[in-house]
Amino acid sequence: MSTRRSGVPDGVRDWVIAVGVGAALLVTGMSGEHSGTNLDLLGYLLLAAGGLALVARRQAPVPVLAITALCAVGYQVAGLDVPAVAYLFAVYAAVREGHRTLTIAASVAMLAALPLAALVSLHDTSEAFARARGALEIAWLIAAGAAGEALRQAERRADEAERTREETARRRADEERLHIARELHDSLTHQISIIKVQAEVAVHVARKRGEPVPEALLAIREAGREANRELRATLEALRDDNTTPPRGLHDIPELVERARTIGLDATLTIEGQPRGVPAAVERTVYRIVQESLTNIARHADAATASARIDYRPDALTVRIDDDGKATPDNAPLPGVGLFGMGERVTALGGRLRAEPRSEGGFTVQAELPVEQTS
């Protein structure tokens, strides 16, 4: 149950209003002229029912509009000259929920029905029209509808403002993330590069002099190289702010060629008829191949790797295999890179399989749906 700023639950407020309106209508009806017949009793019941129906005006504004209208017509037929206050509340609630056309049609019908209802009980045309006009003053009717519409527009603007604030906050967070990534990349990679270069120079000088190279110095050099590679790979996604052309399928041969330069026998096979695919799919396939080849070079202890891209009528598949040390009984633990692949593929409605092969080595396979083109 929702609660307003005043701290009173909406349900309690609705009951208070409904009971208050029903009681006010009953008091007004009993204080007026009445005939003491069974019609008076029916009129009192309709007065109470019209007021109590308002308790459901939030959940069912249109049915409440119909009920209060029928009750107002009913107690006019019974001879009770009571303003249709409950109907005005119902008009406000229905317009607030956006049922403007239906509310206007119902109100026009009410304006036509009330004089007829009064005429049934009075048999006097002039007095019947006077009573009907008093029961539902047009000015009050317009005011109720205008109040409902005004509040509806205010709530819509508030929702729009909230959504805009959330979008602005997300955009600022993205901008801050990119700023941090740039700062980290520009500062940390520079410092790590200095450490790496100095360690390599020290190793080179020691060897040139014929002096033994301390193991700690070699460890520093290797750690600097590895840290530099890791940092660049990690921050690449954060820096990706569309300031450079997006990587895609046409860049994958470069990845494979780069893998060959570090001693990995890498091959690329393309099956099917190449065609245009969404940029997000291209980018995801590139990242999968990039991450897979990087993991093979760092961790798999593999001699060969193969990348296969298959253009299917309704999907694009990519598969990367290696002959590394992974086995079904000795599966490597999934890292951040593998989780990142899964998130990218899932976001595009695809499927990812990453597991050791029965014959040894590891395989990564992704299937990404693409729209068929005529």
C-alpha positions in Angstrom: 0.0 0.0 0.0 1.5 3.3 -1.1 1.8 6.2 1.3 1.7 9.9 0.5 4.0 12.5 1.9 1.6 13.1 4.8 2.3 9.6 6.0 -1.4 8.4 5.6 -1.7 5.3 3.4 -3.8 5.9 0.2 -6.2 3.1 1.2 -7.0 4.9 4.5 -7.5 8.2 2.7 -9.8 6.6 0.2 -12.0 5.1 2.9 -12.1 8.4 4.8 -13.2 10.3 1.7 -15.7 7.7 0.7 -17.3 7.5 4.1 -17.3 11.2 4.5 -19.0 11.8 1.1 -21.5 9.1 1.8 -22.4 10.5 5.2 -22.7 14.0 3.8 -25.0 12.8 1.1 -27.2 10.9 3.6 -27.4 13.9 6.0 -28.3 16.2 3.1 -31.0 13.7 1.8 -32.5 13.2 5.3 -32.6 16.9 6.0 -34.6 17.7 2.9 -38.2 17.0 2.1 -39.2 13.4 1.8 -42.4 11.4 1.4 -41.8 8.7 4.0 -42.3 6.0 1.4 -40.2 3.1 0.4 -38.7 5.3 -2.3 -37.1 7.4 0.4 -35.4 4.2 1.8 -34.2 3.3 -1.7 -32.9 6.9 -2.2 -30.9 6.7 1.1 -29.3 3.4 0.1 -28.3 4.9 -3.3 -26.9 8.0 -1.5 -24.8 5.8 0.7 -23.8 3.5 -2.2 -22.7 6.4 -4.4 -20.4 7.7 -1.6 -18.9 4.4 -0.6 -18.2 3.5 -4.2 -15.5 6.2 -4.2 -13.3 3.8 -2.1 -12.4 2.1 -5.4 -11.9 5.1 -7.6 -8.1 4.6 -7.9 -8.3 1.0 -8.8 -11.5 1.1 -11.0 -12.2 4.8 -12.0 -14.5 3.9 -14.9 -16.8 1.5 -13.0 -16.9 4.0 -10.1 -17.9 6.7 -12.6 -20.8 4.5 -13.9 -21.9 3.5 -10.3 -22.0 7.1 -9.0 -23.9 8.3 -12.1 -26.5 5.5 -11.7 -26.9 6.3 -8.0 -27.3 10.0 -8.7 -30.0 9.3 -11.3 -31.6 6.8 -8.9 -32.0 9.0 -5.9 -33.3 11.8 -8.1 -36.0 9.4 -9.3 -36.7 8.6 -5.6 -37.4 12.3 -5.1 -34.2 13.3 -3.1 -32.9 16.7 -4.2 -29.2 16.1 -3.4 -26.2 17.3 -5.4 -24.3 14.6 -7.2 -21.1 15.2 -5.2 -20.0 11.6 -5.5 -20.2 11.8 -9.2 -17.9 14.9 -9.2 -15.3 13.0 -7.2 -15.6 10.1 -9.8 -15.1 12.6 -12.7 -12.0 13.9 -11.0 -10.6 10.4 -10.6 -11.5 9.2 -14.1 -9.9 12.2 -15.8 -6.8 11.9 -13.6 -6.3 8.4 -15.0 -6.7 9.7 -18.5 -10.3 8.6 -19.3 -11.2 12.1 -20.7 -13.4 11.1 -23.6 -15.3 8.5 -21.7 -15.9 11.0 -18.8 -17.2 13.6 -21.2 -19.6 11.2 -22.8 -20.8 10.0 -19.3 -21.3 13.6 -18.2 -23.3 14.5 -21.2 -25.5 11.5 -20.6 -25.9 12.6 -16.9 -26.9 16.1 -17.9 -29.6 14.6 -20.1 -30.7 11.9 -17.6 -31.0 14.1 -14.4 -33.9 16.3 -15.7 -35.8 13.1 -16.8 -35.1 11.5 -13.4 -36.4 14.6 -11.6 -39.4 14.8 -13.8 -40.4 11.2 -12.9 -40.7 12.3 -9.2 -42.0 15.8 -9.6 -44.2 15.7 -12.8 -43.3 19.4 -13.2 -41.0 20.3 -16.1 -39.7 23.6 -14.8 -39.0 22.4 -11.3 -37.5 19.2 -12.6 -35.0 21.1 -14.7 -34.2 23.4 -11.8 -33.6 20.5 -9.5 -31.4 18.7 -12.1 -29.4 21.9 -12.6 -28.8 22.1 -8.9 -27.9 18.5 -8.6 -25.1 18.8 -11.2 -23.9 22.3 -11.8 -22.0 22.4 -15.0 -19.4 24.7 -13.5 -18.6 22.2 -10.7 -18.5 19.4 -13.3 -16.0 21.3 -15.4 -14.0 22.2 -12.3 -13.8 18.5 -11.3 -12.6 17.5 -14.8 -10.1 20.3 -15.0 -8.7 19.4 -11.6 -8.2 15.8 -12.6 -6.6 16.8 -15.9 -4.3 19.3 -14.2 -3.1 16.7 -11.6 -2.6 14.1 -14.4 -0.4 16.5 -16.4 1.5 17.4 -13.2 2.2 13.8 -12.5 3.2 13.1 -16.1 5.7 16.0 -15.9 7.0 14.8 -12.6 7.5 11.3 -14.1 9.2 12.8 -17.1 11.5 14.9 -14.9 12.4 11.9 -12.8 13.2 9.9 -15.9 15.3 12.8 -17.3 17.2 13.0 -14.0 18.0 9.3 -14.1 19.2 9.5 -17.7 21.3 12.6 -16.8 22.8 10.7 -13.9 23.6 7.7 -16.0 25.1 9.9 -18.7 27.2 11.7 -16.1 28.3 8.4 -14.6 29.4 7.2 -18.1 31.3 10.4 -18.7 33.0 10.1 -15.3 33.8 6.5 -16.0 35.4 7.4 -19.3 37.3 10.3 -17.7 38.7 7.9 -15.0 39.6 5.4 -17.7 41.5 8.0 -19.7 43.3 9.3 -16.6 44.2 5.7 -15.5 45.4 4.8 -19.0 47.4 8.0 -19.4 49.0 7.9 -16.0 49.4 4.3 -15.0 50.5 3.0 -18.4 53.1 5.8 -18.5 54.5 4.9 -15.1 54.5 1.2 -15.8 56.1 1.7 -19.2 58.9 3.7 -17.4 59.4 0.8 -14.9 59.5 -1.7 -17.8 61.9 0.3 -19.9 64.3 0.9 -17.0 64.2 -2.8 -16.1 65.0 -3.8 -19.7 67.8 -1.3 -19.9 69.3 -2.6 -16.6 69.1 -6.2 -17.9 70.7 -5.2 -21.2 73.5 -3.3 -19.5 74.2 -6.2 -17.1 74.4 -8.7 -19.9 76.5 -6.4 -22.0 79.0 -6.1 -19.2 78.9 -9.9 -18.7 77.5 -9.5 -15.2 74.9 -11.9 -13.8 71.3 -10.5 -14.0 69.5 -10.6 -10.7 66.4 -12.7 -10.7 64.5 -9.9 -9.0 65.3 -7.6 -12.0 64.1 -10.2 -14.5 60.9 -10.6 -12.4 60.4 -6.8 -12.4 60.9 -6.7 -16.2 58.4 -9.5 -16.8 55.9 -8.1 -14.3 56.1 -4.7 -16.0 55.4 -6.3 -19.4 52.5 -8.3 -18.1 51.0 -5.4 -16.1 51.2 -3.1 -19.2 49.4 -5.7 -21.3 46.7 -6.3 -18.6 46.1 -2.7 -18.0 45.7 -1.8 -21.6 43.3 -4.8 -22.2 41.3 -3.9 -19.1 40.9 -0.2 -19.8 40.2 -0.6 -23.5 36.5 -1.3 -22.9 36.3 1.7 -20.5 38.0 4.0 -23.0 35.7 2.9 -25.8 33.7 6.1 -26.1 33.2 6.1 -29.9 36.1 8.4 -30.5 37.7 5.8 -32.7 36.0 3.7 -35.5 34.4 0.6 -33.9 36.1 -2.7 -34.5 34.3 -5.3 -36.5 34.6 -8.4 -38.6 37.0 -6.8 -41.1 39.5 -6.3 -38.2 39.6 -10.0 -37.2 42.3 -11.0 -39.8 44.5 -8.5 -38.1 43.9 -10.2 -34.7 44.8 -13.6 -36.2 47.9 -12.2 -37.8 49.0 -10.5 -34.6 48.6 -13.9 -32.8 51.0 -15.4 -35.4 53.7 -12.9 -34.5 53.9 -14.2 -31.0 54.5 -17.8 -32.2 50.9 -19.1 -32.2 49.9 -21.0 -35.3 46.6 -19.2 -35.8 44.2 -19.7 -38.7 40.9 -18.0 -39.7 38.2 -19.7 -41.7 35.0 -17.9 -43.0 32.1 -20.0 -44.1 28.9 -19.0 -45.8 28.2 -15.8 -47.8 29.6 -12.7 -46.0 26.9 -10.0 -45.6 26.2 -7.0 -43.6 25.3 -7.6 -40.0 24.4 -5.2 -37.1 27.3 -3.3 -35.8 26.7 -4.6 -32.3 27.0 -8.2 -33.6 30.2 -7.3 -35.5 31.7 -5.7 -32.4 30.8 -8.6 -30.2 32.4 -11.2 -32.5 35.5 -9.1 -32.7 35.7 -9.0 -28.9 35.2 -12.7 -28.6 38.0 -13.5 -31.0 40.2 -10.9 -29.4 39.6 -12.2 -25.8 39.9 -15.8 -26.9 43.2 -15.4 -28.7 44.6 -13.3 -25.8 43.7 -16.0 -23.3 45.2 -18.7 -25.5 48.5 -16.8 -25.7 48.6 -16.1 -22.0 47.3 -19.2 -20.3 46.6 -22.1 -22.7 50.2 -23.2 -23.4 48.9 -23.9 -26.9 50.7 -24.3 -30.2 47.7 -23.9 -32.6 44.5 -22.0 -32.6 41.7 -21.8 -35.1 38.9 -19.2 -35.5 35.9 -20.0 -37.6 33.1 -17.6 -38.6 30.0 -19.0 -40.2 27.4 -16.8 -41.9 24.0 -18.6 -41.5 20.6 -17.4 -42.8 19.4 -16.3 -39.3 22.6 -16.2 -37.2 26.3 -15.5 -37.2 28.4 -18.1 -35.3 32.0 -17.8 -34.2 34.2 -20.6 -32.8 37.7 -20.5 -31.5 39.6 -23.7 -30.7 43.0 -24.4 -29.3 45.2 -27.4 -28.5 46.2 -26.2 -25.1 46.5 -27.9 -21.8 42.8 -27.7 -20.8 41.0 -31.0 -20.4 37.5 -31.9 -19.2 39.0 -33.0 -15.9 41.2 -29.9 -15.6 39.0 -27.1 -16.7 40.3 -23.5 -16.1 38.3 -21.3 -13.8 36.3 -18.7 -15.8 37.7 -15.2 -15.6 36.5 -11.7 -16.1 37.0 -11.9 -19.9 34.8 -15.0 -20.2 32.0 -13.3 -18.1 32.3 -10.3 -20.3 31.8 -12.4 -23.4 28.7 -14.0 -21.8 27.2 -10.6 -21.0 27.8 -9.3 -24.6 26.3 -12.4 -26.2 23.3 -12.5 -23.8 22.5 -8.9 -24.4 22.1 -9.6 -28.1 19.9 -12.6 -27.5 22.6 -15.2 -28.4 24.2 -18.2 -26.8 27.7 -18.8 -25.6 29.5 -22.1 -24.9 33.0 -22.1 -23.4 34.5 -25.4 -22.2 37.4 -27.8 -22.6 37.4 -30.1 -25.6 37.3 -33.9 -25.1 40.5 -34.2 -27.3 42.3 -31.5 -25.3 42.3 -27.8 -25.5 39.6 -25.3 -25.1 36.7 -24.1 -27.3 34.7 -20.9 -27.3 31.6 -20.8 -29.5 28.9 -18.1 -29.8 25.8 -17.9 -31.8 24.3 -14.5 -32.4 20.9 -14.0 -34.1 20.7 -11.7 -37.1 17.7 -10.6 -39.0 17.2 -12.3 -42.4 17.5 -10.0 -45.4 15.5 -10.5 -48.5 
